[in-house]
Amino acid sequence: MSDEQLDVLGRALELAPQADHIRLLLARELIRSEDYDNAAALLRPVLYAPHGGDQSAYARWLFDAARLRAPPSGDWQPPETQPAAAGEP
C-alpha cells in the first residue's frame, strides 16, 4: 500500500475513531509496511474492548505479530464459540 493510501486510512480513522474496521485495516497495512510500533499502538483500543469478540481476537493476532516485529503467521481464524447449553437462550 502506498504512503498516500496509508495517509487516507489515517485520516479516515481521525474522522471516525470508533470505526474499528478502519483501525484494523490500517494496523494490518502498517505491519505489512514494517511500521510495527504504530501498528501496535493503533491496536490497543480494540484489544481491550470489553465486547470486542472476533475483532478483539483479530487485533490480538495482529498485535502479537507487531510485537514480534514480523508479519502474522498463517491465516487468521476466528476462535470457535462454545454452543449454548440446552435451555439457555
Buried (B, 14 or more C-beta within 10 A) or exposed (E): BEEEEBEEBBEBBEEEEEEBEBBBBBBBBBBEBEBBEBBBBBBEBBBEEEEBEEBBBBBBBBBBBBEEEEEBEEEBEEEEEEEEEEEEE
